[in-house]
Amino acid sequence: MAHKTDIEIARAAKKRPIMEIGAKLGIASEHLLPYGHDKAKISQPFIASLAGRKDGKLILVTAINPTPAGEGKTTTTVGLGDGLNRIGKNAAICIREASLGPNFGMKGGAAGGGYAQVVPMEEMNLHFTGDFHAITSAHNLLAAMLDNHIYWGNELDIDARRVVWRRVMDMNDRALRDTVVNLGGVANGFPRQTGFDITVASEVMAILCLANDLEDLQKRLGDIVVAYRRDKSPIYCRDIKADGAMTVLLKDAMQPNLVQTLENNPAFVHGGPFANIAHGCNSVIATKTALKLADFVVTEAGFGADLGAEKFMNIKCRKAGIAPDAVVLVATVRAMKMNGGVAKADLADENVDAVEKGCSNLGRHIGNVKSFGVPVVVAINHFVTDTDAEVQAVKDYVASQGAEAVLCKHWAHGSAGVEDLAHKVVELAESGAANFAPIYPDDMPLMQKIETIAAKIYHADGVTADKAVHAQLQAWEEAGYGHLPVCMAKTQYSFSTDPNLRGAPTGFSVPVREVRLSAGAGFIVVICGEIMTMPGLPRAPSAEVIRLNADGDVEGLF
């Protein structure tokens, strides 16, 4: 019998009314703002009322560097949340919202898979509750008000050559990476070069995901540096007087979204910065709210641990004052084989030697996570083609690295397939073994922070950057931004900036192409190698096969 597809499984889900899901966490119905019957936002006054409560245990799910074979990080996050509830724990999950860019590009949806999914899957992967549209609108309102200020006399004496605030849209569109605006004569303003980023790379997205409440949100929006004068003094969002209206646009988007897993357990889905070009974590307000309401909170950080987990530890935990009690590192036998040199077409064939060869990538991630002082367990996300000998090879390798690997079958069996991992996670989290610390202090110089990540996380020989980058970092330090953490933008496919260097490469340097100040979010973005902050569509985008069927259901989205 053929396996059901993810979308068929999601469509057959027996969802409970969202008020019932809220009740599981002790959220009264008057504190939930429903969006239909199966999703709701949690009110700000209720969140504020939780301030005195004790936090639950925080579990981070991360992964090896992604391969075309698929790792199943979100699937494991969802499965583990269900598994913890199955063994009698009060658990919630916290994941990010999906961007339309990869949904219509090449990745497909972002709600888990098999019998470990969050529903309603179609809505989550499309407009959901409109948060991304609100972020896009708020970001572009600031861009419009900035150009408008220059048009109407430029009272702030902005140097049009030094406008740094680009526009955004939530779609992959390479044609918009580098643009010229205000063409067409005097009536349209002063022509200048600019461009678009994807919404998930917007500083407004980062701010929403790091702000504690609406007051903090407006202050951070006001702190955004949008341009400079001829003397290089900064122009802030608050100087343009856009921060108030932007906060109004983001008022509802700031409230975390509550949905459910296939097994009717609570899931917070809020915010969505990419980990390869932004900080890759769901919102602080969702995570902190979940920690007050559940005994265990399972959250994920995007892409491999060299990106998502590093930023979770060095940026999100530092800013939010939280710390993980245990880390789950997701790996697959298939990905080990690809790292060991096997072609995607040959992954179904047993190849223990290739598994062993490919484990070097996993080993480096284990060591990196441990360097933050947090205990780690490896979750082997099971595929039907995996053989016992291949699984054992991964377990043996992980044991040699001083950790344990647990086989997980949540994709096929839901929570019943992940009980062993759930018990292990509880054991680690309650052991008190975590002694978390970021890998660099606030007062370290900015370039040294970049070099620390390159050396300790990527295992690079060094960092290369031209004089302009060094000068810019020094100028920001002199302006009072030297204490900020750094957010590395690089390929997710390798520890290096070359996406083709799999495994655990050595003998490479990290080229820094550009640095950007995100003063409102509170970090410096460091753009490395060829990474783009506006992705393009692939040769055959997923959008070509997405359609409504005869019953009015969405097909091809996942």
SELUMBA-124469 format. One record per residue (C-alpha): residue number from 1; residue in three letters; x, y, z. Coordinates in nm, 2 decimals, always signed. Example, Ala and Ser with C-alpha at 12.3 -4.5 7.8 and 13.67 -1.06 7.14 Angstrom:
num,residu,east,north,up
1,ALA,+1.23,-0.45,+0.78;
2,SER,+1.37,-0.11,+0.71;
***
This chain:
num,residu,east,north,up
1,MET,+0.00,+0.00,+0.00;
2,ALA,+0.13,+0.34,-0.09;
3,HIS,+0.23,+0.58,+0.19;
4,LYS,+0.00,+0.88,+0.23;
5,THR,+0.16,+1.21,+0.13;
6,ASP,+0.22,+1.48,+0.39;
7,ILE,-0.07,+1.69,+0.26;
8,GLU,-0.31,+1.39,+0.26;
9,ILE,-0.22,+1.32,+0.62;
10,ALA,-0.26,+1.69,+0.72;
11,ARG,-0.60,+1.70,+0.54;
12,ALA,-0.72,+1.40,+0.73;
13,ALA,-0.63,+1.55,+1.07;
14,LYS,-0.89,+1.55,+1.34;
15,LYS,-0.83,+1.91,+1.46;
16,ARG,-0.97,+2.03,+1.79;
17,PRO,-1.12,+2.38,+1.82;
18,ILE,-0.83,+2.62,+1.90;
19,MET,-1.00,+2.72,+2.23;
20,GLU,-0.95,+2.36,+2.35;
21,ILE,-0.58,+2.38,+2.26;
22,GLY,-0.55,+2.70,+2.46;
23,ALA,-0.72,+2.55,+2.75;
24,LYS,-0.45,+2.27,+2.77;
25,LEU,-0.21,+2.55,+2.85;
26,GLY,-0.44,+2.74,+3.08;
27,ILE,-0.53,+3.01,+2.84;
28,ALA,-0.89,+3.13,+2.89;
29,SER,-1.09,+3.18,+2.57;
30,GLU,-1.11,+3.56,+2.62;
31,HIS,-0.73,+3.58,+2.59;
32,LEU,-0.74,+3.41,+2.25;
33,LEU,-0.82,+3.61,+1.93;
34,PRO,-0.94,+3.35,+1.69;
35,TYR,-0.85,+3.34,+1.32;
36,GLY,-1.12,+3.09,+1.21;
37,HIS,-1.16,+2.77,+1.42;
38,ASP,-0.81,+2.63,+1.42;
39,LYS,-0.57,+2.92,+1.48;
40,ALA,-0.56,+3.22,+1.72;
41,LYS,-0.34,+3.49,+1.85;
42,ILE,-0.26,+3.52,+2.22;
43,SER,-0.34,+3.86,+2.37;
44,GLN,-0.07,+4.10,+2.50;
45,PRO,-0.24,+4.15,+2.84;
46,PHE,-0.24,+3.78,+2.90;
47,ILE,+0.13,+3.75,+2.81;
48,ALA,+0.21,+4.03,+3.05;
49,SER,+0.02,+3.86,+3.33;
50,LEU,+0.26,+3.56,+3.32;
51,ALA,+0.56,+3.76,+3.43;
52,GLY,+0.60,+3.60,+3.77;
53,ARG,+0.58,+3.24,+3.66;
54,LYS,+0.86,+2.99,+3.67;
55,ASP,+1.01,+2.89,+3.33;
56,GLY,+0.99,+2.54,+3.19;
57,LYS,+1.28,+2.35,+3.03;
58,LEU,+1.40,+2.48,+2.69;
59,ILE,+1.50,+2.22,+2.43;
60,LEU,+1.67,+2.34,+2.11;
61,VAL,+1.64,+2.12,+1.80;
62,THR,+1.91,+2.18,+1.53;
63,ALA,+2.07,+1.98,+1.26;
64,ILE,+2.37,+1.89,+1.05;
65,ASN,+2.43,+2.10,+0.73;
66,PRO,+2.13,+2.04,+0.50;
67,THR,+2.16,+1.82,+0.20;
68,PRO,+1.91,+1.74,-0.09;
69,ALA,+1.84,+1.42,+0.10;
70,GLY,+1.65,+1.61,+0.37;
71,GLU,+1.71,+1.60,+0.74;
72,GLY,+1.36,+1.66,+0.89;
73,LYS,+1.45,+1.92,+1.16;
74,THR,+1.10,+2.07,+1.19;
75,THR,+0.95,+1.72,+1.17;
76,THR,+1.17,+1.61,+1.46;
77,THR,+1.07,+1.93,+1.66;
78,VAL,+0.70,+1.85,+1.61;
79,GLY,+0.75,+1.48,+1.68;
80,LEU,+0.95,+1.54,+2.00;
81,GLY,+0.68,+1.78,+2.13;
82,ASP,+0.42,+1.51,+2.07;
83,GLY,+0.65,+1.25,+2.22;
84,LEU,+0.70,+1.45,+2.54;
85,ASN,+0.32,+1.49,+2.58;
86,ARG,+0.28,+1.11,+2.51;
87,ILE,+0.51,+1.03,+2.81;
88,GLY,+0.31,+1.25,+3.04;
89,LYS,+0.49,+1.59,+3.01;
90,ASN,+0.32,+1.92,+2.95;
91,ALA,+0.50,+2.03,+2.64;
92,ALA,+0.46,+2.29,+2.37;
93,ILE,+0.66,+2.35,+2.05;
94,CYS,+0.78,+2.69,+1.91;
95,ILE,+0.86,+2.71,+1.54;
96,ARG,+0.88,+2.98,+1.27;
97,GLU,+0.63,+3.08,+1.01;
98,ALA,+0.69,+2.99,+0.65;
99,SER,+0.80,+3.24,+0.39;
100,LEU,+0.63,+3.24,+0.05;
101,GLY,+0.97,+3.27,-0.11;
102,PRO,+1.08,+2.90,-0.06;
103,ASN,+0.72,+2.77,-0.07;
104,PHE,+0.69,+2.89,-0.43;
105,GLY,+1.06,+2.83,-0.50;
106,MET,+1.22,+2.50,-0.42;
107,LYS,+1.18,+2.40,-0.05;
108,GLY,+0.80,+2.35,-0.02;
109,GLY,+0.62,+2.39,+0.31;
110,ALA,+0.76,+2.42,+0.66;
111,ALA,+0.51,+2.25,+0.89;
112,GLY,+0.69,+1.92,+0.95;
113,GLY,+0.60,+1.60,+0.77;
114,GLY,+0.44,+1.26,+0.79;
115,TYR,+0.27,+1.20,+1.12;
116,ALA,+0.47,+1.48,+1.29;
117,GLN,+0.31,+1.80,+1.14;
118,VAL,+0.15,+2.12,+1.25;
119,VAL,-0.19,+2.20,+1.12;
120,PRO,-0.36,+2.38,+0.94;
121,MET,-0.07,+2.31,+0.70;
122,GLU,-0.20,+2.49,+0.39;
123,GLU,-0.28,+2.82,+0.58;
124,MET,+0.06,+2.81,+0.77;
125,ASN,+0.24,+2.78,+0.44;
126,LEU,+0.04,+3.06,+0.27;
127,HIS,-0.09,+3.38,+0.43;
128,PHE,-0.15,+3.23,+0.78;
129,THR,-0.25,+3.53,+1.00;
130,GLY,-0.09,+3.80,+0.79;
131,ASP,+0.22,+3.86,+1.00;
132,PHE,+0.46,+3.86,+0.71;
133,HIS,+0.24,+4.10,+0.51;
134,ALA,+0.23,+4.33,+0.81;
135,ILE,+0.61,+4.32,+0.84;
136,THR,+0.65,+4.39,+0.46;
137,SER,+0.41,+4.68,+0.49;
138,ALA,+0.58,+4.83,+0.79;
139,HIS,+0.92,+4.80,+0.63;
140,ASN,+0.81,+4.96,+0.31;
141,LEU,+0.62,+5.24,+0.48;
142,LEU,+0.95,+5.35,+0.63;
143,ALA,+1.11,+5.33,+0.28;
144,ALA,+0.83,+5.54,+0.14;
145,MET,+0.85,+5.80,+0.42;
146,LEU,+1.23,+5.83,+0.38;
147,ASP,+1.21,+5.90,+0.01;
148,ASN,+0.92,+6.13,+0.08;
149,HIS,+1.12,+6.33,+0.33;
150,ILE,+1.40,+6.38,+0.07;
151,TYR,+1.14,+6.48,-0.19;
152,TRP,+0.98,+6.75,+0.03;
153,GLY,+1.30,+6.95,+0.10;
154,ASN,+1.52,+6.71,+0.29;
155,GLU,+1.51,+6.90,+0.62;
156,LEU,+1.74,+6.64,+0.78;
157,ASP,+2.00,+6.69,+0.51;
158,ILE,+2.01,+6.32,+0.42;
159,ASP,+2.28,+6.23,+0.17;
160,ALA,+2.08,+6.04,-0.10;
161,ARG,+2.40,+5.84,-0.18;
162,ARG,+2.40,+5.71,+0.17;
163,VAL,+2.05,+5.58,+0.21;
164,VAL,+2.09,+5.23,+0.35;
165,TRP,+1.72,+5.13,+0.40;
166,ARG,+1.62,+4.89,+0.11;
167,ARG,+1.27,+4.76,+0.03;
168,VAL,+1.15,+4.41,+0.09;
169,MET,+0.89,+4.16,-0.04;
170,ASP,+0.81,+3.80,+0.07;
171,MET,+0.90,+3.64,-0.26;
172,ASN,+1.21,+3.51,-0.44;
173,ASP,+1.28,+3.77,-0.71;
174,ARG,+1.64,+3.81,-0.83;
175,ALA,+1.53,+4.09,-1.07;
176,LEU,+1.48,+4.32,-0.77;
177,ARG,+1.82,+4.26,-0.60;
178,ASP,+1.97,+4.58,-0.75;
179,THR,+1.74,+4.85,-0.87;
180,VAL,+1.72,+5.23,-0.94;
181,VAL,+1.42,+5.42,-0.80;
182,ASN,+1.27,+5.77,-0.85;
183,LEU,+1.33,+5.77,-1.23;
184,GLY,+1.09,+5.98,-1.45;
185,GLY,+1.18,+6.34,-1.37;
186,VAL,+1.13,+6.60,-1.10;
187,ALA,+0.78,+6.49,-1.00;
188,ASN,+0.91,+6.14,-0.89;
189,GLY,+1.21,+6.25,-0.67;
190,PHE,+1.58,+6.21,-0.69;
191,PRO,+1.71,+5.90,-0.87;
192,ARG,+1.92,+5.66,-0.66;
193,GLN,+2.04,+5.31,-0.66;
194,THR,+1.89,+5.06,-0.41;
195,GLY,+1.74,+4.71,-0.41;
196,PHE,+1.50,+4.46,-0.24;
197,ASP,+1.57,+4.19,+0.02;
198,ILE,+1.33,+3.91,+0.10;
199,THR,+1.10,+4.00,+0.40;
200,VAL,+1.26,+3.73,+0.62;
201,ALA,+1.59,+3.93,+0.59;
202,SER,+1.42,+4.25,+0.70;
203,GLU,+1.54,+4.42,+1.01;
204,VAL,+1.17,+4.47,+1.10;
205,MET,+1.13,+4.09,+1.10;
206,ALA,+1.44,+4.06,+1.33;
207,ILE,+1.30,+4.33,+1.56;
208,LEU,+0.96,+4.17,+1.58;
209,CYS,+1.13,+3.84,+1.68;
210,LEU,+1.35,+4.00,+1.94;
211,ALA,+1.11,+4.25,+2.10;
212,ASN,+0.95,+4.18,+2.44;
213,ASP,+0.64,+4.39,+2.39;
214,LEU,+0.49,+4.67,+2.19;
215,GLU,+0.68,+4.94,+2.38;
216,ASP,+1.01,+4.76,+2.32;
217,LEU,+0.90,+4.71,+1.96;
218,GLN,+0.85,+5.08,+1.89;
219,LYS,+1.18,+5.17,+2.06;
220,ARG,+1.37,+4.92,+1.85;
221,LEU,+1.19,+5.04,+1.53;
222,GLY,+1.29,+5.40,+1.62;
223,ASP,+1.66,+5.29,+1.66;
224,ILE,+1.68,+5.16,+1.30;
225,VAL,+1.95,+5.35,+1.11;
226,VAL,+1.81,+5.43,+0.76;
227,ALA,+2.06,+5.67,+0.61;
228,TYR,+2.35,+5.91,+0.68;
229,ARG,+2.42,+6.28,+0.63;
230,ARG,+2.73,+6.40,+0.43;
231,ASP,+2.92,+6.41,+0.75;
232,LYS,+2.83,+6.04,+0.80;
233,SER,+2.61,+6.11,+1.11;
234,PRO,+2.32,+5.87,+1.12;
235,ILE,+1.95,+5.93,+1.04;
236,TYR,+1.72,+5.71,+1.25;
237,CYS,+1.37,+5.58,+1.18;
238,ARG,+1.24,+5.80,+1.46;
239,ASP,+1.39,+6.11,+1.28;
240,ILE,+1.16,+6.02,+0.99;
241,LYS,+0.87,+5.99,+1.24;
242,ALA,+0.78,+5.64,+1.10;
243,ASP,+0.81,+5.43,+1.42;
244,GLY,+0.46,+5.50,+1.55;
245,ALA,+0.28,+5.41,+1.23;
246,MET,+0.50,+5.11,+1.19;
247,THR,+0.41,+4.99,+1.54;
248,VAL,+0.04,+5.03,+1.45;
249,LEU,+0.08,+4.81,+1.14;
250,LEU,+0.26,+4.55,+1.36;
251,LYS,+0.03,+4.55,+1.66;
252,ASP,-0.15,+4.23,+1.57;
253,ALA,+0.16,+4.07,+1.41;
254,MET,+0.34,+4.11,+1.75;
255,GLN,+0.10,+3.86,+1.91;
256,PRO,+0.21,+3.49,+1.89;
257,ASN,+0.00,+3.25,+1.69;
258,LEU,-0.13,+2.93,+1.85;
259,VAL,-0.21,+2.62,+1.64;
260,GLN,-0.19,+2.25,+1.70;
261,THR,+0.00,+1.93,+1.60;
262,LEU,-0.17,+1.63,+1.44;
263,GLU,-0.20,+1.49,+1.79;
264,ASN,-0.37,+1.81,+1.91;
265,ASN,-0.08,+1.94,+2.12;
266,PRO,-0.01,+2.32,+2.13;
267,ALA,+0.22,+2.48,+1.88;
268,PHE,+0.34,+2.84,+1.88;
269,VAL,+0.42,+2.95,+1.53;
270,HIS,+0.55,+3.31,+1.52;
271,GLY,+0.81,+3.50,+1.32;
272,GLY,+1.03,+3.37,+1.05;
273,PRO,+1.39,+3.50,+0.99;
274,PHE,+1.60,+3.27,+0.77;
275,ALA,+1.91,+3.14,+0.93;
276,ASN,+2.14,+3.17,+0.63;
277,ILE,+2.08,+3.55,+0.59;
278,ALA,+1.92,+3.65,+0.93;
279,HIS,+1.91,+3.51,+1.28;
280,GLY,+1.70,+3.20,+1.21;
281,CYS,+1.48,+3.17,+1.53;
282,ASN,+1.11,+3.21,+1.61;
283,SER,+1.01,+3.51,+1.82;
284,VAL,+1.13,+3.57,+2.17;
285,ILE,+0.78,+3.66,+2.28;
286,ALA,+0.65,+3.32,+2.17;
287,THR,+0.93,+3.13,+2.33;
288,LYS,+0.91,+3.32,+2.66;
289,THR,+0.53,+3.28,+2.66;
290,ALA,+0.55,+2.91,+2.60;
291,LEU,+0.82,+2.87,+2.88;
292,LYS,+0.57,+3.02,+3.13;
293,LEU,+0.29,+2.79,+3.02;
294,ALA,+0.46,+2.45,+2.96;
295,ASP,+0.71,+2.24,+3.15;
296,PHE,+0.90,+2.16,+2.83;
297,VAL,+0.93,+2.39,+2.53;
298,VAL,+1.08,+2.24,+2.21;
299,THR,+1.20,+2.51,+1.96;
300,GLU,+1.41,+2.49,+1.64;
301,ALA,+1.68,+2.70,+1.49;
302,GLY,+1.71,+2.71,+1.11;
303,PHE,+1.95,+2.51,+0.89;
304,GLY,+2.26,+2.35,+1.03;
305,ALA,+2.40,+2.41,+1.38;
306,ASP,+2.67,+2.63,+1.24;
307,LEU,+2.40,+2.89,+1.15;
308,GLY,+2.08,+2.85,+1.34;
309,ALA,+2.21,+2.71,+1.67;
310,GLU,+2.51,+2.95,+1.67;
311,LYS,+2.27,+3.25,+1.63;
312,PHE,+2.02,+3.10,+1.88;
313,MET,+2.30,+3.08,+2.14;
314,ASN,+2.49,+3.40,+2.06;
315,ILE,+2.20,+3.63,+1.96;
316,LYS,+1.86,+3.51,+2.08;
317,CYS,+1.96,+3.37,+2.42;
318,ARG,+2.19,+3.67,+2.49;
319,LYS,+1.91,+3.92,+2.40;
320,ALA,+1.63,+3.73,+2.57;
321,GLY,+1.80,+3.61,+2.88;
322,ILE,+1.71,+3.25,+2.82;
323,ALA,+1.93,+2.94,+2.79;
324,PRO,+1.87,+2.59,+2.65;
325,ASP,+1.87,+2.29,+2.89;
326,ALA,+1.95,+2.04,+2.61;
327,VAL,+2.01,+2.03,+2.24;
328,VAL,+1.88,+1.77,+1.99;
329,LEU,+2.09,+1.74,+1.68;
330,VAL,+1.90,+1.59,+1.39;
331,ALA,+2.09,+1.37,+1.14;
332,THR,+1.99,+1.11,+0.88;
333,VAL,+2.16,+0.81,+0.74;
334,ARG,+2.09,+0.94,+0.39;
335,ALA,+2.26,+1.27,+0.47;
336,MET,+2.57,+1.09,+0.61;
337,LYS,+2.59,+0.90,+0.29;
338,MET,+2.57,+1.22,+0.08;
339,ASN,+2.84,+1.37,+0.30;
340,GLY,+3.04,+1.05,+0.23;
341,GLY,+3.02,+1.10,-0.14;
342,VAL,+2.72,+0.90,-0.25;
343,ALA,+2.50,+1.05,-0.53;
344,LYS,+2.13,+1.12,-0.44;
345,ALA,+2.02,+0.86,-0.69;
346,ASP,+2.21,+0.59,-0.50;
347,LEU,+2.10,+0.67,-0.15;
348,ALA,+1.87,+0.37,-0.12;
349,ASP,+2.16,+0.12,-0.15;
350,GLU,+2.33,+0.02,+0.17;
351,ASN,+2.68,+0.18,+0.21;
352,VAL,+2.82,+0.16,+0.56;
353,ASP,+3.16,+0.29,+0.45;
354,ALA,+3.00,+0.61,+0.31;
355,VAL,+2.80,+0.65,+0.63;
356,GLU,+3.11,+0.63,+0.84;
357,LYS,+3.30,+0.87,+0.61;
358,GLY,+3.01,+1.13,+0.61;
359,CYS,+2.99,+1.13,+0.99;
360,SER,+3.26,+1.40,+1.02;
361,ASN,+3.00,+1.67,+0.95;
362,LEU,+2.79,+1.54,+1.24;
363,GLY,+3.09,+1.51,+1.47;
364,ARG,+3.19,+1.87,+1.42;
365,HIS,+2.84,+1.99,+1.50;
366,ILE,+2.84,+1.78,+1.82;
367,GLY,+3.16,+1.95,+1.93;
368,ASN,+3.04,+2.29,+1.84;
369,VAL,+2.71,+2.26,+2.04;
370,LYS,+2.90,+2.12,+2.34;
371,SER,+3.13,+2.43,+2.33;
372,PHE,+2.83,+2.64,+2.44;
373,GLY,+2.81,+2.42,+2.76;
374,VAL,+2.49,+2.24,+2.67;
375,PRO,+2.44,+1.86,+2.66;
376,VAL,+2.35,+1.72,+2.32;
377,VAL,+2.17,+1.41,+2.19;
378,VAL,+2.16,+1.30,+1.83;
379,ALA,+1.82,+1.21,+1.67;
380,ILE,+1.85,+0.98,+1.38;
381,ASN,+1.55,+1.07,+1.17;
382,HIS,+1.45,+0.73,+1.02;
383,PHE,+1.39,+0.66,+0.65;
384,VAL,+1.25,+0.33,+0.53;
385,THR,+1.57,+0.27,+0.32;
386,ASP,+1.80,+0.28,+0.63;
387,THR,+1.95,-0.05,+0.72;
388,ASP,+2.03,-0.17,+1.07;
389,ALA,+2.41,-0.17,+0.99;
390,GLU,+2.39,+0.19,+0.87;
391,VAL,+2.20,+0.31,+1.18;
392,GLN,+2.44,+0.12,+1.40;
393,ALA,+2.74,+0.29,+1.23;
394,VAL,+2.59,+0.63,+1.32;
395,LYS,+2.52,+0.53,+1.68;
396,ASP,+2.88,+0.40,+1.72;
397,TYR,+3.03,+0.71,+1.57;
398,VAL,+2.82,+0.94,+1.80;
399,ALA,+2.92,+0.73,+2.10;
400,SER,+3.29,+0.79,+2.01;
401,GLN,+3.21,+1.16,+2.03;
402,GLY,+3.08,+1.13,+2.38;
403,ALA,+2.71,+1.16,+2.30;
404,GLU,+2.42,+0.92,+2.23;
405,ALA,+2.22,+0.87,+1.91;
406,VAL,+1.86,+0.77,+1.93;
407,LEU,+1.67,+0.62,+1.63;
408,CYS,+1.34,+0.81,+1.58;
409,LYS,+1.04,+0.70,+1.37;
410,HIS,+0.80,+0.99,+1.43;
411,TRP,+0.75,+1.06,+1.05;
412,ALA,+0.58,+0.71,+1.02;
413,HIS,+0.44,+0.66,+1.37;
414,GLY,+0.40,+1.01,+1.53;
415,SER,+0.47,+1.03,+1.90;
416,ALA,+0.48,+0.65,+1.94;
417,GLY,+0.80,+0.65,+1.72;
418,VAL,+0.99,+0.91,+1.93;
419,GLU,+0.93,+0.80,+2.29;
420,ASP,+1.30,+0.69,+2.34;
421,LEU,+1.42,+1.04,+2.24;
422,ALA,+1.16,+1.21,+2.46;
423,HIS,+1.28,+1.01,+2.77;
424,LYS,+1.65,+1.09,+2.68;
425,VAL,+1.57,+1.46,+2.64;
426,VAL,+1.39,+1.47,+2.98;
427,GLU,+1.69,+1.30,+3.14;
428,LEU,+1.94,+1.55,+2.99;
429,ALA,+1.72,+1.86,+3.06;
430,GLU,+1.66,+1.76,+3.42;
431,SER,+2.02,+1.65,+3.49;
432,GLY,+2.13,+2.01,+3.54;
433,ALA,+2.43,+1.94,+3.31;
434,ALA,+2.37,+2.26,+3.11;
435,ASN,+2.62,+2.54,+3.19;
436,PHE,+2.53,+2.77,+2.90;
437,ALA,+2.75,+3.06,+2.79;
438,PRO,+2.79,+3.23,+2.45;
439,ILE,+3.13,+3.18,+2.28;
440,TYR,+3.22,+3.55,+2.28;
441,PRO,+3.17,+3.83,+2.53;
442,ASP,+2.98,+4.16,+2.45;
443,ASP,+3.29,+4.37,+2.48;
444,MET,+3.50,+4.18,+2.22;
445,PRO,+3.58,+4.39,+1.91;
446,LEU,+3.34,+4.33,+1.62;
447,MET,+3.60,+4.18,+1.38;
448,GLN,+3.73,+3.95,+1.66;
449,LYS,+3.37,+3.83,+1.71;
450,ILE,+3.35,+3.74,+1.34;
451,GLU,+3.69,+3.57,+1.36;
452,THR,+3.58,+3.38,+1.67;
453,ILE,+3.28,+3.23,+1.49;
454,ALA,+3.49,+3.15,+1.19;
455,ALA,+3.75,+2.97,+1.40;
456,LYS,+3.54,+2.80,+1.67;
457,ILE,+3.23,+2.71,+1.47;
458,TYR,+3.33,+2.69,+1.10;
459,HIS,+3.69,+2.58,+1.18;
460,ALA,+3.83,+2.82,+0.92;
461,ASP,+4.19,+2.93,+0.90;
462,GLY,+4.09,+3.30,+0.91;
463,VAL,+3.87,+3.58,+0.78;
464,THR,+3.94,+3.80,+0.48;
465,ALA,+3.78,+4.14,+0.44;
466,ASP,+3.89,+4.46,+0.26;
467,LYS,+3.98,+4.79,+0.42;
468,ALA,+3.63,+4.93,+0.38;
469,VAL,+3.48,+4.65,+0.59;
470,HIS,+3.74,+4.70,+0.87;
471,ALA,+3.68,+5.08,+0.86;
472,GLN,+3.31,+5.04,+0.88;
473,LEU,+3.33,+4.81,+1.18;
474,GLN,+3.56,+5.05,+1.35;
475,ALA,+3.33,+5.34,+1.28;
476,TRP,+3.04,+5.15,+1.44;
477,GLU,+3.25,+5.07,+1.74;
478,GLU,+3.33,+5.44,+1.78;
479,ALA,+2.95,+5.52,+1.74;
480,GLY,+2.87,+5.29,+2.04;
481,TYR,+2.77,+4.97,+1.85;
482,GLY,+3.08,+4.76,+1.94;
483,HIS,+2.89,+4.56,+2.21;
484,LEU,+2.65,+4.41,+1.95;
485,PRO,+2.66,+4.04,+1.85;
486,VAL,+2.73,+3.95,+1.49;
487,CYS,+2.48,+3.77,+1.26;
488,MET,+2.66,+3.57,+0.99;
489,ALA,+2.50,+3.55,+0.65;
490,LYS,+2.65,+3.25,+0.46;
491,THR,+2.56,+2.94,+0.27;
492,GLN,+2.38,+2.67,+0.47;
493,TYR,+2.53,+2.38,+0.28;
494,SER,+2.88,+2.39,+0.42;
495,PHE,+3.08,+2.50,+0.72;
496,SER,+3.27,+2.71,+0.46;
497,THR,+3.13,+2.97,+0.23;
498,ASP,+3.15,+2.72,-0.06;
499,PRO,+2.83,+2.52,-0.08;
500,ASN,+3.01,+2.23,-0.25;
501,LEU,+3.25,+2.17,+0.04;
502,ARG,+3.06,+1.90,+0.23;
503,GLY,+3.17,+1.71,+0.54;
504,ALA,+3.41,+1.88,+0.78;
505,PRO,+3.63,+2.09,+0.55;
506,THR,+3.96,+2.25,+0.67;
507,GLY,+4.21,+2.48,+0.51;
508,PHE,+3.97,+2.76,+0.40;
509,SER,+3.91,+3.12,+0.49;
510,VAL,+3.58,+3.31,+0.53;
511,PRO,+3.55,+3.61,+0.29;
512,VAL,+3.34,+3.89,+0.43;
513,ARG,+3.18,+4.08,+0.14;
514,GLU,+2.98,+4.34,+0.32;
515,VAL,+2.86,+4.44,+0.67;
516,ARG,+2.52,+4.59,+0.76;
517,LEU,+2.42,+4.76,+1.09;
518,SER,+2.09,+4.64,+1.24;
519,ALA,+2.08,+4.89,+1.52;
520,GLY,+1.72,+4.83,+1.61;
521,ALA,+1.74,+4.45,+1.61;
522,GLY,+2.07,+4.48,+1.79;
523,PHE,+2.33,+4.30,+1.58;
524,ILE,+2.57,+4.34,+1.29;
525,VAL,+2.49,+4.14,+0.97;
526,VAL,+2.81,+4.00,+0.81;
527,ILE,+2.76,+3.89,+0.45;
528,CYS,+3.00,+3.62,+0.35;
529,GLY,+3.09,+3.47,+0.01;
530,GLU,+2.82,+3.47,-0.25;
531,ILE,+2.51,+3.46,-0.02;
532,MET,+2.22,+3.67,-0.14;
533,THR,+1.97,+3.85,+0.08;
534,MET,+1.72,+3.83,-0.20;
535,PRO,+1.70,+3.47,-0.33;
536,GLY,+1.61,+3.38,-0.68;
537,LEU,+1.37,+3.11,-0.81;
538,PRO,+1.51,+2.78,-0.94;
539,ARG,+1.48,+2.67,-1.30;
540,ALA,+1.16,+2.48,-1.23;
541,PRO,+1.00,+2.66,-0.93;
542,SER,+0.74,+2.48,-0.70;
543,ALA,+0.49,+2.74,-0.81;
544,GLU,+0.46,+2.57,-1.15;
545,VAL,+0.28,+2.27,-0.98;
546,ILE,+0.08,+2.45,-0.71;
547,ARG,-0.29,+2.47,-0.79;
548,LEU,-0.65,+2.41,-0.67;
549,ASN,-0.80,+2.07,-0.74;
550,ALA,-1.16,+2.00,-0.84;
551,ASP,-1.26,+2.00,-0.47;
552,GLY,-1.10,+2.34,-0.41;
553,ASP,-0.81,+2.20,-0.21;
554,VAL,-0.45,+2.32,-0.26;
555,GLU,-0.23,+2.08,-0.44;
556,GLY,+0.15,+2.08,-0.49;
557,LEU,+0.23,+2.30,-0.19;
558,PHE,+0.42,+2.03,+0.00;
***
